[in-house]
């Protein structure tokens, strides 16, 4: 008999995986080779890697999230990890390419505060928008936590889209900053509406209006909060 190093349950020597928790029977010491393998595996694994998830979110976002919520947890990359990794990557790339240097509103201190902490705004938007979609689609019986999962998946994809489209285009065509920014927002709202249509299975136009309203309310709440922080603590620090 073998003892699983993860859950400490016993199982037959011939087993390749623990029947209780699913961990591999052969566990090697962590070294550089192991770390490199795990990083590559996380991004490229055919069935559960990040690239597979991004591809699936690009072609059937609502269906992916519906499957995950229904119980297909092994099939897709963890939404929390996906979201946090994309936030970290976008933070690095935005700083490296000086994405916001061409912002025509750079003389506005509140606008500067928004651009400086844009990725924290991405993070804050998840629970706020989850609340509004839970409220607007409450007849669909998805709870608040399931709505958070919905926005974690889409939020992660939003950041991928932000990196691939917004960062690249802003770097190349900085003079069209506002045009690119508003086009990015419009495309993303349409994308979320499409995902919501698949996930909540509601009328197309009604879904679009609810998603649009959730974005407006989310933006309003964040704007009020940022304005309050600026005027209360940053405008006159002394």
Backbone as CSV, one residue per row, in Angstrom:
resi,resn,N_x,N_y,N_z,CA_x,CA_y,CA_z,C_x,C_y,C_z
1,UNK,0.839,-1.203,0.000,0.000,0.000,0.000,0.877,1.257,0.000
2,UNK,0.376,2.281,-0.685,1.036,3.584,-0.683,0.174,4.582,0.083
3,UNK,0.814,5.624,0.600,0.083,6.702,1.271,0.219,7.974,0.443
4,UNK,-0.904,8.566,0.117,-0.901,9.802,-0.675,-0.259,10.930,0.133
5,UNK,0.669,11.648,-0.481,1.354,12.750,0.199,0.484,14.000,0.297
6,UNK,-0.632,13.990,-0.440,-1.519,15.154,-0.421,-2.638,15.012,0.606
7,UNK,-3.380,13.882,0.542,-4.530,13.702,1.446,-4.288,12.619,2.502
8,UNK,-3.137,11.931,2.408,-2.721,10.921,3.394,-3.625,9.683,3.431
9,UNK,-4.349,9.437,2.339,-5.151,8.219,2.234,-4.309,7.109,1.599
10,UNK,-4.584,5.866,1.978,-3.837,4.738,1.428,-4.505,4.211,0.158
11,UNK,-3.661,3.699,-0.763,-4.189,3.109,-1.988,-3.194,2.070,-2.517
12,UNK,-3.612,1.302,-3.511,-2.805,0.197,-4.034,-1.535,0.700,-4.729
13,UNK,-0.466,-0.087,-4.637,0.819,0.249,-5.257,0.688,0.449,-6.770
14,UNK,-0.237,-0.278,-7.379,-0.371,-0.242,-8.842,-1.065,1.023,-9.351
15,UNK,-1.695,1.773,-8.448,-2.420,2.974,-8.868,-1.443,4.075,-9.294
16,UNK,-1.758,4.759,-10.384,-0.939,5.887,-10.839,-1.398,7.210,-10.224
17,UNK,-2.650,7.217,-9.755,-3.204,8.418,-9.128,-3.927,8.033,-7.845
18,UNK,-3.961,8.935,-6.890,-4.717,8.702,-5.661,-6.201,8.703,-5.993
19,UNK,-6.951,7.653,-5.640,-8.379,7.599,-5.959,-9.212,8.590,-5.148
20,UNK,-8.633,9.148,-4.091,-9.373,10.087,-3.237,-9.265,11.526,-3.727
21,UNK,-8.018,11.988,-3.976,-7.837,13.396,-4.357,-7.334,13.587,-5.782
22,UNK,-6.878,12.508,-6.425,-6.438,12.602,-7.817,-4.985,12.956,-8.025
23,UNK,-4.210,13.137,-6.937,-2.791,13.476,-7.101,-2.023,12.295,-7.677
24,UNK,-0.994,12.598,-8.498,-0.163,11.545,-9.082,0.551,10.760,-7.984
25,UNK,0.716,9.467,-8.214,1.379,8.611,-7.227,2.867,8.933,-7.125
26,UNK,3.477,9.265,-8.266,4.909,9.598,-8.265,5.080,11.111,-8.162
27,UNK,5.565,11.565,-7.027,5.782,12.994,-6.793,7.274,13.230,-6.625
28,UNK,7.826,14.098,-7.478,9.266,14.344,-7.455,9.595,15.587,-6.630
29,UNK,10.833,15.661,-6.214,11.287,16.834,-5.480,11.235,18.065,-6.390
30,UNK,10.847,19.202,-5.817,10.778,20.434,-6.595,12.188,20.921,-6.915
31,UNK,12.451,21.118,-8.215,13.729,21.675,-8.653,13.472,22.585,-9.854
32,UNK,14.540,23.086,-10.460,14.382,24.021,-11.583,13.641,23.375,-12.744
33,UNK,13.978,22.136,-13.051,13.305,21.420,-14.141,11.810,21.302,-13.865
34,UNK,11.464,20.992,-12.619,10.059,20.869,-12.231,9.331,22.198,-12.434
35,UNK,9.955,23.308,-12.006,9.328,24.622,-12.113,9.080,24.996,-13.571
36,UNK,10.078,24.766,-14.423,9.925,25.087,-15.846,8.805,24.259,-16.459
37,UNK,8.774,22.975,-16.107,7.734,22.083,-16.627,6.350,22.549,-16.202
38,UNK,6.198,22.943,-14.937,4.896,23.362,-14.420,4.418,24.650,-15.077
39,UNK,5.332,25.586,-15.308,4.960,26.847,-15.960,4.489,26.582,-17.385
40,UNK,5.255,25.787,-18.133,4.874,25.454,-19.505,3.554,24.693,-19.522
41,UNK,3.409,23.756,-18.587,2.187,22.956,-18.492,0.970,23.843,-18.230
42,UNK,1.116,24.814,-17.334,0.002,25.690,-16.961,-0.500,26.494,-18.147
43,UNK,0.421,26.888,-19.032,0.031,27.727,-20.155,-0.387,26.942,-21.393
44,UNK,0.139,25.744,-21.556,-0.050,25.063,-22.839,-0.790,23.739,-22.769
45,UNK,-1.136,23.258,-21.588,-1.802,21.951,-21.504,-3.042,21.947,-22.394
46,UNK,-3.169,20.920,-23.220,-4.185,20.908,-24.279,-5.598,21.106,-23.765
47,UNK,-5.915,20.550,-22.598,-7.300,20.569,-22.135,-7.583,21.600,-21.048
48,UNK,-6.566,22.020,-20.304,-6.851,22.899,-19.167,-5.941,24.117,-19.088
49,UNK,-5.063,24.330,-20.057,-4.132,25.446,-20.002,-4.790,26.785,-20.265
50,UNK,-4.035,27.846,-20.011,-4.550,29.202,-20.209,-4.884,29.455,-21.676
51,UNK,-4.026,29.012,-22.596,-4.278,29.265,-24.014,-5.545,28.557,-24.487
52,UNK,-5.755,27.360,-23.972,-6.997,26.643,-24.299,-8.200,27.422,-23.789
53,UNK,-8.115,27.925,-22.555,-9.210,28.700,-21.977,-9.467,29.965,-22.785
54,UNK,-8.408,30.675,-23.166,-8.563,31.906,-23.950,-9.260,31.612,-25.272
55,UNK,-8.849,30.524,-25.923,-9.491,30.135,-27.190,-10.975,29.863,-26.993
56,UNK,-11.309,29.118,-25.941,-12.703,28.778,-25.675,-13.519,30.018,-25.305
57,UNK,-12.919,30.933,-24.533,-13.618,32.172,-24.168,-13.824,33.072,-25.375
58,UNK,-12.982,32.930,-26.380,-13.114,33.742,-27.587,-14.261,33.269,-28.471
59,UNK,-14.583,31.972,-28.413,-15.591,31.438,-29.334,-16.918,31.076,-28.663
60,UNK,-16.913,30.792,-27.356,-18.167,30.441,-26.681,-18.078,30.785,-25.188
61,UNK,-17.907,32.058,-24.857,-17.657,32.453,-23.462,-18.736,32.043,-22.475
62,UNK,-19.983,32.287,-22.831,-21.072,31.954,-21.920,-21.199,30.469,-21.673
63,UNK,-20.954,29.674,-22.714,-21.028,28.220,-22.582,-19.920,27.695,-21.675
64,UNK,-18.719,28.261,-21.813,-17.594,27.863,-20.961,-17.926,28.101,-19.495
65,UNK,-18.430,29.298,-19.201,-18.730,29.660,-17.810,-19.878,28.814,-17.273
66,UNK,-20.850,28.552,-18.114,-21.980,27.720,-17.701,-21.507,26.311,-17.347
67,UNK,-20.611,25.759,-18.153,-20.060,24.429,-17.876,-19.285,24.425,-16.565
68,UNK,-18.478,25.461,-16.353,-17.668,25.531,-15.131,-18.563,25.625,-13.900
69,UNK,-19.560,26.476,-13.958,-20.485,26.643,-12.833,-21.258,25.353,-12.577
70,UNK,-21.579,24.632,-13.660,-22.342,23.385,-13.532,-21.511,22.239,-12.964
71,UNK,-20.173,22.422,-12.917,-19.351,21.380,-12.298,-18.127,20.938,-13.063
72,UNK,-17.925,21.440,-14.295,-16.757,21.033,-15.092,-15.527,21.810,-14.639
73,UNK,-15.047,21.531,-13.435,-13.952,22.307,-12.839,-12.571,21.885,-13.341
74,UNK,-12.420,20.630,-13.736,-11.120,20.145,-14.204,-10.858,20.544,-15.658
75,UNK,-11.925,20.812,-16.380,-11.820,21.057,-17.819,-11.183,22.401,-18.140
76,UNK,-11.419,23.392,-17.270,-10.953,24.748,-17.561,-9.997,25.264,-16.493
77,UNK,-9.109,26.138,-16.909,-8.146,26.754,-15.998,-8.892,27.532,-14.919
78,UNK,-8.363,27.503,-13.704,-9.012,28.161,-12.568,-9.247,29.647,-12.849
79,UNK,-10.490,30.135,-12.733,-10.782,31.537,-13.075,-10.064,32.554,-12.193
80,UNK,-9.849,32.223,-10.919,-9.133,33.144,-10.028,-7.681,33.293,-10.478
81,UNK,-7.018,32.166,-10.741,-5.636,32.204,-11.216,-5.535,32.909,-12.566
82,UNK,-6.474,32.607,-13.447,-6.511,33.222,-14.778,-6.595,34.739,-14.668
83,UNK,-7.497,35.214,-13.826,-7.695,36.655,-13.670,-6.450,37.318,-13.084
84,UNK,-5.895,36.736,-12.030,-4.730,37.335,-11.368,-3.495,37.336,-12.272
85,UNK,-3.299,36.266,-13.038,-2.160,36.209,-13.960,-2.289,37.270,-15.044
86,UNK,-3.482,37.422,-15.602,-3.670,38.423,-16.657,-3.507,39.839,-16.115
87,UNK,-3.958,40.085,-14.887,-3.759,41.400,-14.263,-2.266,41.693,-14.123
88,UNK,-1.514,40.710,-13.654,-0.068,40.893,-13.459,0.637,41.167,-14.785
89,UNK,0.286,40.416,-15.823,0.920,40.598,-17.130,0.588,41.966,-17.712
90,UNK,-0.678,42.376,-17.615,-1.072,43.670,-18.181,-0.434,44.829,-17.430
91,UNK,-0.259,44.679,-16.114,0.407,45.722,-15.323,1.831,45.928,-15.817
92,UNK,2.526,44.820,-16.033,3.907,44.896,-16.516,3.978,45.520,-17.906
93,UNK,3.123,45.057,-18.828,3.185,45.535,-20.207,2.793,47.002,-20.328
94,UNK,1.767,47.414,-19.571,1.339,48.816,-19.613,2.455,49.739,-19.140
95,UNK,3.174,49.307,-18.102,4.292,50.112,-17.590,5.473,50.088,-18.560
96,UNK,5.755,48.924,-19.110,6.911,48.767,-20.002,6.759,49.592,-21.282
97,UNK,5.544,49.596,-21.856,5.309,50.312,-23.109,4.794,51.740,-22.897
98,UNK,4.696,52.175,-21.631,4.235,53.539,-21.312,2.905,53.840,-22.017
99,UNK,1.969,52.916,-21.859,0.710,52.978,-22.587,-0.038,54.283,-22.368
100,UNK,-0.028,54.793,-21.146,-0.864,55.947,-20.839,-0.155,57.288,-21.007
101,UNK,1.065,57.266,-21.530,1.792,58.520,-21.726,1.115,59.423,-22.746
102,UNK,0.367,58.811,-23.660,-0.296,59.608,-24.690,-1.711,60.006,-24.345
103,UNK,-2.129,59.813,-23.111,-3.485,60.140,-22.692,-3.712,61.643,-22.780
104,UNK,-4.665,62.104,-23.637,-4.919,63.539,-23.769,-5.481,64.160,-22.502
105,UNK,-5.949,63.319,-21.571,-6.491,63.829,-20.310,-5.449,63.800,-19.194
106,UNK,-4.166,63.711,-19.568,-3.115,63.554,-18.566,-2.981,64.762,-17.642
107,UNK,-3.531,65.912,-18.055,-3.482,67.093,-17.187,-4.544,67.036,-16.094
108,UNK,-5.484,66.098,-16.228,-6.548,65.922,-15.238,-6.046,64.978,-14.145
109,UNK,-5.918,65.467,-12.893,-5.354,64.620,-11.828,-6.189,63.385,-11.523
110,UNK,-7.516,63.498,-11.646,-8.377,62.335,-11.398,-8.168,61.294,-12.495
111,UNK,-8.055,61.763,-13.746,-7.788,60.857,-14.864,-6.446,60.162,-14.681
112,UNK,-5.460,60.904,-14.190,-4.146,60.310,-13.924,-4.230,59.227,-12.857
113,UNK,-5.086,59.466,-11.857,-5.270,58.488,-10.786,-5.874,57.204,-11.339
114,UNK,-6.833,57.358,-12.260,-7.477,56.202,-12.885,-6.464,55.397,-13.695
115,UNK,-5.684,56.078,-14.531,-4.720,55.365,-15.373,-3.611,54.719,-14.548
116,UNK,-3.241,55.353,-13.448,-2.191,54.808,-12.591,-2.620,53.498,-11.944
117,UNK,-3.906,53.419,-11.583,-4.397,52.237,-10.869,-5.431,51.468,-11.690
118,UNK,-5.277,51.474,-13.013,-6.281,50.862,-13.882,-6.482,49.380,-13.581
119,UNK,-5.420,48.670,-13.233,-5.580,47.237,-12.965,-6.288,46.970,-11.643
120,UNK,-6.114,47.867,-10.672,-6.894,47.751,-9.436,-8.366,48.025,-9.721
121,UNK,-8.619,48.887,-10.702,-10.004,49.153,-11.103,-10.596,47.914,-11.760
122,UNK,-9.794,47.210,-12.568,-10.244,45.937,-13.139,-10.664,44.978,-12.023
123,UNK,-9.840,44.898,-10.983,-10.118,43.996,-9.857,-11.387,44.425,-9.127
124,UNK,-11.510,45.718,-8.850,-12.682,46.224,-8.118,-13.967,46.056,-8.913
125,UNK,-13.856,46.070,-10.235,-15.043,45.961,-11.087,-15.711,44.594,-10.999
126,UNK,-14.929,43.561,-10.684,-15.484,42.201,-10.663,-16.616,42.053,-9.652
127,UNK,-16.402,42.334,-8.352,-17.514,42.172,-7.399,-18.645,43.167,-7.613
128,UNK,-18.320,44.363,-8.130,-19.369,45.367,-8.365,-20.274,44.927,-9.503
129,UNK,-19.675,44.565,-10.633,-20.494,44.128,-11.763,-21.196,42.807,-11.473
130,UNK,-20.568,41.959,-10.674,-21.222,40.704,-10.282,-22.503,40.993,-9.514
131,UNK,-22.463,42.022,-8.677,-23.666,42.389,-7.921,-24.777,42.818,-8.867
132,UNK,-24.437,43.643,-9.874,-25.466,44.151,-10.783,-26.013,43.056,-11.691
133,UNK,-25.159,42.154,-12.180,-25.694,41.068,-13.009,-26.519,40.097,-12.168
134,UNK,-26.095,39.886,-10.923,-26.917,39.064,-10.021,-28.283,39.716,-9.831
135,UNK,-28.307,41.035,-9.682,-29.554,41.769,-9.473,-30.428,41.746,-10.723
136,UNK,-29.836,42.026,-11.877,-30.602,42.143,-13.119,-31.040,40.792,-13.684
137,UNK,-30.281,39.736,-13.377,-30.614,38.404,-13.894,-30.992,37.447,-12.763
138,UNK,-31.516,37.981,-11.676,-31.783,37.147,-10.488,-32.815,36.057,-10.743
139,UNK,-33.673,36.234,-11.727,-34.665,35.203,-12.035,-34.018,33.946,-12.616
140,UNK,-32.766,34.056,-13.027,-32.065,32.906,-13.609,-31.471,31.987,-12.543
141,UNK,-31.593,32.369,-11.287,-31.224,31.525,-10.138,-29.716,31.334,-9.942
142,UNK,-28.893,32.141,-10.606,-27.457,32.095,-10.320,-27.182,32.964,-9.101
143,UNK,-26.426,32.437,-8.139,-26.161,33.225,-6.937,-25.034,34.236,-7.180
144,UNK,-24.755,35.045,-6.168,-23.759,36.109,-6.309,-22.367,35.544,-6.611
145,UNK,-21.991,34.468,-5.929,-20.674,33.859,-6.149,-20.530,33.363,-7.586
146,UNK,-21.598,32.803,-8.142,-21.553,32.324,-9.526,-21.441,33.489,-10.504
147,UNK,-22.023,34.624,-10.139,-21.859,35.824,-10.962,-20.432,36.358,-10.884
148,UNK,-19.782,36.192,-9.739,-18.370,36.575,-9.630,-17.519,35.715,-10.565
149,UNK,-17.798,34.413,-10.615,-17.083,33.523,-11.534,-17.270,33.992,-12.977
150,UNK,-18.497,34.377,-13.318,-18.803,34.903,-14.652,-17.877,36.066,-14.996
151,UNK,-17.727,36.995,-14.046,-16.925,38.194,-14.309,-15.424,37.955,-14.160
152,UNK,-15.024,36.941,-13.405,-13.598,36.594,-13.348,-13.125,36.063,-14.700
153,UNK,-13.897,35.162,-15.280,-13.549,34.640,-16.599,-13.513,35.765,-17.632
154,UNK,-14.582,36.561,-17.664,-14.663,37.625,-18.662,-13.674,38.741,-18.372
155,UNK,-13.428,38.995,-17.073,-12.447,40.010,-16.705,-11.053,39.622,-17.151
156,UNK,-10.714,38.337,-16.996,-9.424,37.851,-17.470,-9.299,37.981,-18.974
157,UNK,-10.379,37.628,-19.687,-10.357,37.755,-21.146,-10.304,39.219,-21.554
158,UNK,-10.980,40.067,-20.788,-10.942,41.509,-21.060,-9.500,42.016,-21.028
159,UNK,-8.736,41.535,-20.056,-7.351,41.987,-19.921,-6.494,41.441,-21.059
160,UNK,-6.765,40.205,-21.489,-6.068,39.658,-22.660,-6.361,40.532,-23.875
161,UNK,-7.629,40.871,-24.050,-8.057,41.735,-25.151,-7.405,43.111,-25.026
162,UNK,-7.343,43.607,-23.803,-6.716,44.901,-23.500,-5.244,44.888,-23.912
163,UNK,-4.550,43.811,-23.597,-3.128,43.697,-23.941,-2.941,43.566,-25.453
164,UNK,-3.729,42.692,-26.087,-3.555,42.414,-27.509,-4.026,43.550,-28.407
165,UNK,-5.089,44.240,-27.999,-5.664,45.287,-28.844,-5.280,46.678,-28.360
166,UNK,-5.668,46.978,-27.122,-5.491,48.341,-26.616,-4.018,48.716,-26.502
167,UNK,-3.223,47.893,-25.832,-1.806,48.217,-25.617,-1.063,48.328,-26.944
168,UNK,-1.294,47.372,-27.845,-0.592,47.380,-29.131,-0.990,48.590,-29.968
169,UNK,-2.300,48.853,-30.069,-2.759,49.963,-30.900,-2.378,51.320,-30.312
170,UNK,-2.437,51.433,-28.981,-2.031,52.690,-28.348,-0.544,52.940,-28.563
171,UNK,0.244,51.884,-28.500,1.687,52.021,-28.719,1.984,52.482,-30.143
172,UNK,1.225,51.956,-31.122,1.466,52.287,-32.525,0.778,53.570,-32.972
173,UNK,-0.417,53.825,-32.418,-1.210,54.981,-32.866,-1.629,55.835,-31.673
174,UNK,-0.657,56.364,-30.978,-0.912,57.104,-29.745,-1.778,58.340,-29.974
175,UNK,-1.732,58.898,-31.180,-2.498,60.114,-31.464,-4.005,59.852,-31.506
176,UNK,-4.392,58.580,-31.618,-5.818,58.223,-31.654,-6.258,57.588,-30.337
177,UNK,-5.691,58.043,-29.264,-5.909,57.458,-27.935,-7.396,57.290,-27.606
178,UNK,-8.165,58.376,-27.680,-9.581,58.320,-27.287,-10.399,57.421,-28.203
179,UNK,-10.115,57.470,-29.502,-10.840,56.619,-30.456,-10.611,55.147,-30.124
180,UNK,-9.363,54.788,-29.882,-9.028,53.398,-29.543,-9.653,53.001,-28.215
181,UNK,-9.612,53.903,-27.238,-10.172,53.620,-25.911,-11.663,53.324,-25.985
182,UNK,-12.425,54.196,-26.669,-13.879,54.012,-26.731,-14.264,52.823,-27.608
183,UNK,-13.477,52.564,-28.645,-13.722,51.376,-29.473,-13.511,50.110,-28.655
184,UNK,-12.452,50.117,-27.862,-12.159,48.986,-26.960,-13.320,48.734,-26.004
185,UNK,-13.837,49.809,-25.384,-14.952,49.668,-24.448,-16.195,49.125,-25.144
186,UNK,-16.492,49.658,-26.324,-17.695,49.230,-27.046,-17.612,47.749,-27.412
187,UNK,-16.471,47.331,-27.960,-16.301,45.923,-28.348,-16.427,45.018,-27.129
188,UNK,-15.860,45.458,-26.007,-15.924,44.616,-24.812,-17.353,44.499,-24.279
189,UNK,-18.112,45.582,-24.310,-19.505,45.525,-23.854,-20.313,44.574,-24.739
190,UNK,-20.085,44.632,-26.046,-20.765,43.713,-26.966,-20.363,42.272,-26.654
191,UNK,-19.089,42.052,-26.381,-18.593,40.709,-26.054,-19.243,40.175,-24.778
192,UNK,-19.303,40.993,-23.735,-19.915,40.559,-22.469,-21.400,40.286,-22.669
193,UNK,-22.054,41.100,-23.492,-23.477,40.881,-23.778,-23.685,39.541,-24.476
194,UNK,-22.801,39.227,-25.394,-22.856,37.934,-26.095,-22.658,36.788,-25.107
195,UNK,-21.680,36.923,-24.218,-21.435,35.899,-23.198,-22.634,35.761,-22.267
196,UNK,-23.209,36.897,-21.871,-24.363,36.889,-20.970,-25.578,36.250,-21.638
197,UNK,-25.729,36.483,-22.938,-26.826,35.864,-23.685,-26.716,34.342,-23.608
198,UNK,-25.496,33.809,-23.759,-25.276,32.363,-23.674,-25.453,31.852,-22.248
199,UNK,-24.980,32.621,-21.292,-24.970,32.175,-19.898,-26.352,32.257,-19.258
200,UNK,-27.008,33.396,-19.413,-28.307,33.607,-18.749,-29.496,33.186,-19.610
201,UNK,-29.246,33.025,-20.925,-30.291,32.585,-21.859,-31.503,33.509,-21.805
202,UNK,-31.262,34.783,-22.040,-32.334,35.772,-22.046,-32.356,36.474,-23.401
203,UNK,-33.419,37.240,-23.650,-33.571,37.994,-24.888,-32.318,38.818,-25.200
204,UNK,-31.902,38.812,-26.462,-30.644,39.448,-26.866,-30.580,40.922,-26.505
205,UNK,-31.600,41.692,-26.905,-31.566,43.136,-26.659,-31.732,43.457,-25.184
206,UNK,-32.547,42.696,-24.496,-32.713,42.914,-23.062,-31.402,42.610,-22.332
207,UNK,-30.731,41.562,-22.756,-29.428,41.230,-22.173,-28.431,42.355,-22.401
208,UNK,-28.389,42.879,-23.630,-27.471,43.978,-23.950,-27.752,45.195,-23.080
209,UNK,-29.014,45.546,-22.911,-29.373,46.714,-22.099,-28.989,46.510,-20.633
210,UNK,-29.195,45.307,-20.125,-28.832,45.020,-18.729,-27.316,45.087,-18.525
211,UNK,-26.576,44.537,-19.470,-25.115,44.578,-19.373,-24.614,46.010,-19.498
212,UNK,-25.185,46.760,-20.439,-24.803,48.165,-20.604,-25.076,48.946,-19.328
213,UNK,-26.240,48.720,-18.721,-26.589,49.408,-17.476,-25.639,49.011,-16.350
214,UNK,-25.256,47.734,-16.302,-24.325,47.294,-15.256,-22.970,47.975,-15.418
215,UNK,-22.536,48.189,-16.669,-21.279,48.895,-16.922,-21.376,50.356,-16.501
216,UNK,-22.482,50.989,-16.845,-22.672,52.403,-16.494,-22.671,52.580,-14.981
217,UNK,-23.407,51.731,-14.276,-23.479,51.826,-12.813,-22.128,51.511,-12.174
218,UNK,-21.444,50.509,-12.716,-20.112,50.172,-12.210,-19.159,51.356,-12.375
219,UNK,-19.187,51.964,-13.575,-18.311,53.101,-13.848,-18.655,54.281,-12.955
220,UNK,-19.954,54.495,-12.728,-20.388,55.606,-11.881,-19.905,55.423,-10.443
221,UNK,-20.060,54.210,-9.914,-19.623,53.945,-8.536,-18.114,54.110,-8.380
222,UNK,-17.369,53.580,-9.330,-15.912,53.692,-9.257,-15.469,55.145,-9.408
223,UNK,-16.131,55.892,-10.301,-15.791,57.305,-10.498,-16.052,58.114,-9.238
224,UNK,-17.188,57.855,-8.593,-17.514,58.555,-7.343,-16.482,58.227,-6.273
225,UNK,-16.121,56.955,-6.174,-15.144,56.537,-5.161,-13.777,57.178,-5.411
226,UNK,-13.330,57.160,-6.674,-12.031,57.749,-7.004,-12.047,59.254,-6.766
227,UNK,-13.154,59.908,-7.160,-13.279,61.340,-6.914,-13.226,61.665,-5.438
228,UNK,-13.882,60.832,-4.632,-13.871,61.038,-3.178,-12.459,60.885,-2.619
229,UNK,-11.758,59.820,-3.046,-10.386,59.584,-2.582,-9.489,60.764,-2.936
230,UNK,-9.632,61.253,-4.162,-8.782,62.360,-4.605,-9.044,63.623,-3.789
231,UNK,-10.311,64.010,-3.675,-10.649,65.263,-2.989,-10.447,65.167,-1.480
232,UNK,-10.631,63.975,-0.919,-10.507,63.830,0.535,-9.066,63.667,1.001
233,UNK,-8.235,63.006,0.175,-6.900,62.653,0.664,-5.736,63.157,-0.186
234,UNK,-5.973,63.409,-1.477,-4.851,63.711,-2.359,-4.792,65.158,-2.839
235,UNK,-5.940,65.798,-2.977,-5.954,67.163,-3.515,-5.232,68.127,-2.593
236,UNK,-5.536,68.041,-1.304,-4.892,68.900,-0.312,-4.317,68.029,0.800
237,UNK,-3.198,67.348,0.540,-2.655,66.397,1.511,-2.283,67.022,2.842
238,UNK,-2.071,68.342,2.877,-1.713,68.999,4.129,-2.942,69.607,4.811
